[in-house]
Amino acid sequence: MTGLLILLIIIEILTINVIRQHLYDRSWMSYYFIITVNTVISIWLWVLFFEIISFGGIYDQPGNISAITGFYGMMGAVVLPRTIMILFHYAGILIRRKSDGGHSRLLTNTGMIISAFIFFIIASGSLMGRFNFKTEYLEVKIKGLKKDLDGLRIIQISDLHLTSFYHHTGKLEDVMKKVNELEPDILVNTGDFITIGWREFGRSDTILSLANGRYGEFAVMGNHDFGTYHPYFTEAEQQNNVSLMNGFISSSGYRVLNDGFTMVNAGNARIAMIGVQTKGSFPDIIHGDLKKATERIYGADLKILLAHDPNQWDKEVAGKTDIDLTLSGHTHGMQLGILTKRIKWSPAVFFYPRWNGLYREGDQYLVVNRGLGVLGMPFRIWMPPEITVITLRNDPE
């Protein structure tokens, strides 16, 4: 933290110096306005920094994780743009050092414009984009689908990372109410309820339990739910984390599928709801035991798999099993990209070839949900959080 403290102080001093050199003798109104704005932003940044370094509680308390996430956001929205502005300004000074010894107004203006653009994009993604919930409608046509399953509606949510809703529990309640308005036959959650440890869950079970499916609610645990990223967990504490998380998710109304399955009756049809755990951290993700989860399934008219990591579909499901539909999350669409009717791109594609939406191989389907929460940076830039509505239809062909 000492190195980061020194870096922040240097950037703070250089930022004030750039503003002074560029504006003080040109426009005192612009100078005092920008200095005032810069000071307000600096206070916010330093409050978060000292809140984190002075925290004396247990690491995975929601307030601490929320503050850390907020600080990372400020590093992206404030420290990065300031660094760019400083580099442009002092590059101009180096270029002109043999002439008049001043700075290049063009370069400094360019640096300021780029910095302001980055700040605006990240700030809007943090204040608005992260709560810009979208409902995505997908239709999946399955050959030989039984009549009682034709029109079955599955609602999928994923990657809540519940500290994303710290101080915003009303927004989480709104999402659960929206889920109920969509009248799900089956409600699924494909994991990552938390980011670091079980204490983040808090009393969120009382909110999550507001959403219900006609035939039930089902969930799997994502890799974050296993306490993988907690810097201080012992092996025993990590095992305790798993046990507590199973309890919290169950008290939220879900049947937790830990490398297993359960049968659901829908009229005269039977659905096998299968779930596998996901452990580890990227790039060493550990997929659950799919063979164990499916080995005793008999008489199912439809097989639905909940697998947190979509990469497991290509590795173990597509062309290798008779599972009809797999539901995944995990990618978040990297919380950054372009998502329109014609263009769908995210840097997530470099790590997860199937990063969002509906995919098909033969008669098997994969749906990847972008998630509801945020991880790392508290923003979503043109990559809105998602509730997925999947309607099953019989494919007569």
C-alpha positions in Angstrom: 0.0 0.0 0.0 3.0 2.3 0.6 3.9 2.2 -3.1 0.3 3.0 -4.1 0.1 5.8 -1.6 3.3 7.4 -3.1 2.0 6.9 -6.6 -1.3 8.6 -5.8 0.4 11.6 -4.1 2.7 12.1 -7.2 -0.2 11.9 -9.6 -2.2 14.3 -7.4 0.6 16.9 -7.4 1.3 16.6 -11.1 -2.4 16.9 -12.0 -2.7 20.2 -10.1 0.5 21.4 -11.7 -0.8 20.5 -15.2 -4.0 22.4 -14.6 -2.2 25.4 -13.2 0.4 25.6 -16.1 -2.3 25.1 -18.7 -5.1 27.4 -17.4 -4.0 29.8 -14.7 -2.7 32.5 -17.0 -5.3 31.9 -19.7 -8.7 31.7 -17.9 -9.0 32.1 -14.2 -12.7 31.0 -14.4 -11.8 27.8 -16.1 -8.9 27.3 -13.8 -10.9 27.6 -10.6 -13.8 25.5 -12.0 -11.6 22.6 -13.0 -9.6 22.9 -9.7 -12.8 22.7 -7.7 -14.1 19.7 -9.7 -10.7 18.0 -9.4 -10.7 18.6 -5.6 -14.1 17.0 -5.1 -13.1 14.0 -7.1 -9.8 13.8 -5.1 -11.6 13.9 -1.8 -13.8 11.0 -3.0 -10.8 9.0 -4.1 -8.9 9.6 -0.8 -11.9 8.8 1.4 -12.1 5.4 -0.3 -8.4 4.8 0.0 -8.2 5.6 3.7 -11.4 3.6 4.3 -9.8 0.5 2.8 -6.4 0.8 4.6 -7.9 1.7 7.9 -10.5 -1.1 7.8 -10.1 -3.3 10.9 -13.0 -5.7 10.5 -13.3 -9.1 8.8 -12.2 -8.9 5.2 -15.3 -10.2 3.4 -17.8 -7.9 5.1 -20.0 -6.3 2.5 -18.9 -2.7 3.3 -15.2 -3.6 2.8 -15.7 -5.4 -0.5 -17.9 -2.6 -1.8 -15.3 0.0 -0.8 -12.5 -2.0 -2.6 -14.6 -2.3 -5.7 -15.4 1.4 -5.6 -11.7 2.2 -5.2 -10.8 0.1 -8.3 -13.5 2.0 -10.1 -11.9 5.3 -9.1 -8.5 4.0 -10.3 -10.0 3.5 -13.7 -12.2 6.6 -13.8 -9.7 9.1 -12.2 -6.2 7.9 -11.8 -5.9 6.5 -15.3 -7.3 9.6 -17.0 -5.0 11.8 -14.9 -2.0 9.7 -15.8 -2.9 10.1 -19.5 -3.3 13.9 -19.2 0.1 14.1 -17.3 1.9 12.1 -20.0 0.5 14.3 -22.8 1.4 17.5 -21.0 4.9 16.6 -20.1 5.5 15.1 -23.6 4.7 18.6 -24.9 7.2 20.1 -22.5 9.9 17.7 -23.7 9.1 18.5 -27.3 9.4 22.2 -26.7 12.3 22.2 -24.3 14.8 23.5 -26.9 12.5 26.3 -28.1 10.5 28.4 -25.7 10.6 26.1 -22.8 6.8 26.1 -22.5 4.3 23.2 -23.1 2.3 22.2 -26.2 -1.2 23.5 -25.7 -2.4 21.1 -28.4 -1.0 18.0 -26.6 -2.3 19.1 -23.2 -5.8 19.8 -24.7 -5.7 16.4 -26.3 -4.8 14.8 -23.1 -7.5 16.6 -21.2 -10.1 15.7 -23.8 -9.2 12.0 -23.7 -9.1 12.0 -19.9 -12.5 13.7 -19.7 -13.9 11.1 -22.2 -12.6 8.2 -20.2 -13.9 9.7 -16.9 -17.4 10.3 -18.4 -17.6 6.7 -19.9 -16.6 5.0 -16.7 -18.7 7.3 -14.5 -21.8 6.8 -16.5 -21.2 3.0 -16.6 -20.8 3.0 -12.8 -23.8 5.3 -12.0 -26.2 4.1 -14.6 -24.9 1.3 -16.8 -24.5 -1.2 -13.9 -28.2 -0.9 -13.1 -29.5 -0.7 -16.6 -31.2 -4.2 -16.4 -32.3 -5.7 -19.7 -34.7 -8.5 -20.3 -33.5 -10.7 -23.1 -36.0 -13.1 -24.8 -34.8 -16.3 -26.4 -36.7 -19.1 -28.1 -35.2 -22.6 -28.1 -36.6 -25.2 -30.5 -36.1 -28.8 -29.4 -36.9 -31.8 -31.6 -39.5 -34.1 -30.2 -40.3 -31.8 -27.3 -43.3 -33.1 -25.4 -46.6 -31.2 -25.6 -46.6 -30.4 -21.9 -43.2 -28.7 -22.3 -44.0 -26.7 -25.4 -44.1 -23.1 -24.2 -42.2 -23.8 -21.0 -40.7 -20.6 -19.7 -37.3 -20.6 -18.0 -36.0 -17.5 -16.3 -32.3 -17.4 -15.8 -30.3 -15.0 -13.6 -26.7 -15.2 -12.8 -23.6 -13.7 -11.2 -25.3 -11.5 -8.7 -22.0 -10.7 -6.8 -24.3 -9.4 -4.0 -22.1 -6.5 -2.8 -22.9 -5.0 -6.2 -26.2 -4.1 -4.5 -24.7 -2.9 -1.2 -26.7 0.3 -0.5 -28.9 -0.6 -3.5 -31.1 -3.4 -2.1 -34.1 -1.7 -3.6 -32.7 -2.4 -7.0 -32.3 -6.0 -6.2 -35.9 -6.2 -5.0 -37.0 -4.6 -8.2 -35.2 -7.4 -10.2 -36.9 -10.1 -8.1 -40.3 -8.5 -8.7 -39.5 -8.3 -12.4 -38.7 -12.0 -12.4 -42.1 -12.8 -10.9 -43.8 -10.5 -13.4 -42.3 -12.7 -16.2 -44.1 -15.7 -14.7 -41.4 -18.3 -14.8 -42.2 -22.0 -14.9 -38.6 -22.7 -13.8 -36.3 -20.2 -12.2 -32.5 -20.8 -12.4 -29.5 -19.1 -11.0 -26.1 -20.1 -12.5 -23.9 -19.1 -9.6 -21.5 -16.5 -8.2 -23.8 -15.1 -5.6 -20.8 -13.5 -3.8 -17.3 -12.3 -4.8 -15.0 -13.1 -1.8 -16.7 -14.7 1.2 -19.9 -15.8 2.8 -20.4 -12.6 4.9 -21.2 -10.7 1.7 -24.5 -12.6 1.5 -25.9 -10.8 4.5 -29.7 -11.0 4.6 -30.0 -11.2 0.8 -31.9 -14.5 1.2 -35.0 -12.5 2.2 -34.8 -10.6 -1.0 -33.9 -13.5 -3.3 -36.7 -15.6 -1.9 -39.2 -13.1 -3.3 -38.8 -14.7 -6.8 -40.4 -18.0 -7.5 -40.9 -20.5 -10.4 -44.0 -22.5 -11.0 -42.1 -25.8 -10.9 -39.3 -24.6 -8.6 -36.0 -22.7 -8.3 -32.6 -24.3 -9.0 -29.1 -23.0 -8.6 -25.4 -24.0 -8.8 -22.4 -22.5 -7.1 -19.9 -20.5 -9.1 -16.2 -20.4 -8.5 -16.5 -17.2 -6.4 -19.0 -19.0 -4.1 -16.3 -21.3 -2.9 -14.2 -18.5 -1.3 -11.5 -19.0 -3.8 -10.5 -15.4 -3.8 -10.5 -14.8 0.0 -6.9 -13.8 0.9 -7.1 -15.0 4.5 -9.2 -18.2 4.4 -7.6 -21.3 5.8 -8.6 -24.6 4.3 -11.0 -25.2 7.1 -12.5 -21.7 6.7 -12.9 -22.3 3.0 -14.8 -25.5 3.7 -17.0 -23.7 6.2 -17.6 -21.0 3.5 -19.0 -23.8 1.2 -21.3 -25.1 3.8 -22.6 -21.7 4.7 -23.1 -20.7 1.1 -25.1 -23.9 0.5 -27.3 -22.9 3.4 -27.8 -19.3 2.3 -28.7 -20.2 -1.2 -31.1 -22.8 0.0 -32.7 -20.3 2.4 -33.2 -18.1 -0.7 -35.6 -20.7 -2.1 -33.2 -22.6 -4.4 -32.5 -26.3 -4.7 -28.7 -26.3 -4.9 -27.4 -28.9 -7.4 -24.0 -29.9 -6.4 -22.8 -32.3 -9.1 -26.2 -33.9 -9.1 -29.8 -33.7 -10.4 -33.4 -33.6 -9.5 -36.5 -34.6 -11.4 -39.2 -32.1 -12.1 -42.7 -33.1 -13.2 -44.4 -30.7 -15.7 -47.7 -32.2 -16.5 -47.0 -35.6 -18.0 -43.4 -34.7 -18.9 -40.3 -35.2 -16.7 -37.4 -32.7 -16.7 -34.0 -33.6 -15.3 -32.5 -30.5 -13.7 -28.7 -31.1 -13.6 -26.1 -29.0 -11.9 -22.3 -29.0 -11.6 -20.1 -27.0 -9.4 -17.4 -24.7 -10.7 -14.2 -24.1 -8.7 -10.8 -22.5 -9.1 -9.8 -19.2 -10.7 -9.0 -18.2 -14.3 -7.2 -19.8 -16.1 -7.3 -22.8 -13.8 -11.1 -23.3 -13.7 -12.1 -26.7 -12.3 -15.4 -28.0 -13.7 -17.7 -30.2 -11.6 -18.2 -33.9 -12.2 -20.7 -34.1 -15.0 -20.6 -37.9 -15.2 -21.5 -38.2 -11.5 -24.2 -35.6 -11.9 -25.9 -37.5 -14.7 -25.2 -41.2 -14.2 -28.5 -42.1 -12.5 -30.9 -40.2 -14.7 -33.7 -42.3 -16.2 -36.9 -41.5 -18.0 -36.2 -37.8 -18.6 -38.1 -36.1 -21.4 -35.8 -33.1 -21.2 -32.4 -32.5 -19.7 -31.3 -29.1 -18.6 -27.8 -28.5 -17.2 -26.7 -25.6 -15.0 -22.9 -25.1 -15.5 -21.5 -21.8 -14.4 -18.6 -21.7 -16.9 -19.7 -21.8 -20.6 -16.4 -23.3 -21.6 -17.5 -26.6 -20.0 -20.2 -26.9 -22.7 -17.6 -27.3 -25.5 -15.3 -29.5 -23.4 -17.8 -31.9 -22.0 -21.4 -31.4 -23.2 -21.8 -30.6 -26.9 -21.6 -33.7 -29.0 -20.6 -35.8 -26.0 -23.9 -36.0 -24.0 -27.6 -36.0 -24.6 -28.2 -32.9 -22.6 -30.7 -30.7 -24.5 -30.0 -27.2 -22.9 -27.1 -25.8 -20.9 -27.4 -22.6 -19.0 -24.2 -20.7 -18.0 -23.0 -17.3 -16.8 -19.5 -16.4 -15.5 -18.3 -14.1 -18.4 -20.2 -10.8 -17.5 -19.5 -9.9 -21.1 -16.4 -8.5 -19.4 -18.8 -5.6 -18.4 -17.5 -3.9 -21.5 -18.2 -4.1 -25.2 -20.7 -3.4 -28.0 -24.2 -4.9 -27.8 -26.6 -4.0 -30.5 -29.0 -5.9 -32.8 -26.3 -6.1 -35.5 -23.0 -5.9 -33.5 -22.2 -8.1 -30.5 -18.6 -7.9 -29.3 -16.7 -8.0 -26.1 -13.1 -8.7 -25.1 -14.6 -11.7 -23.3 -14.5 -13.5 -26.6 -10.7 -13.9 -26.2 -11.3 -16.0 -23.1 -14.8 -17.4 -23.7 -15.7 -18.0 -27.4 -19.3 -18.4 -26.3 -19.6 -15.4 -24.0 -23.3 -14.2 -24.4 -26.6 -15.3 -25.9 -27.8 -18.5 -27.6 -25.5 -21.0 -29.2 -26.3 -24.3 -31.0 -24.4 -27.4 -31.9 -26.6 -30.0 -33.6 -29.6 -30.5 -31.4 -27.9 -29.1 -28.3 -28.2 -25.5 -27.0 -26.2 -23.2 -24.7 -27.4 -20.0 -23.2 -24.9 -17.6 -21.6 -26.2 -14.9 -19.3 -24.3 -11.7 -18.8 -25.1 -11.6 -15.1 -26.7 -9.0 -12.8 -23.8 -7.8 -10.7 -20.3 -6.4 -11.2 -16.9 -7.8 -10.5 -13.6 -5.9 -10.1 -14.7 -2.6 -11.6 -18.1 -1.3 -10.6 -19.2 -0.4 -14.1 -21.0 -1.8 -17.1 -20.1 0.0 -20.3 -22.5 -0.9 -23.1 -22.9 -4.3 -21.6 -26.1 -4.2 -19.5 -26.9 -6.7 -16.8 -29.4 -9.3 -17.9 -32.5 -11.3 -17.0 -32.9 -14.1 -19.6 -36.3 -15.4 -20.6 -36.0 -18.7 -22.4 -39.2 -20.2 -24.1 -39.0 -23.8 -25.2 -40.8 -24.8 -28.4 -41.2 -28.1 -30.2 -39.2 -28.3 -33.5 -41.3 -30.4 -35.9 -38.4 -30.9 -38.3 
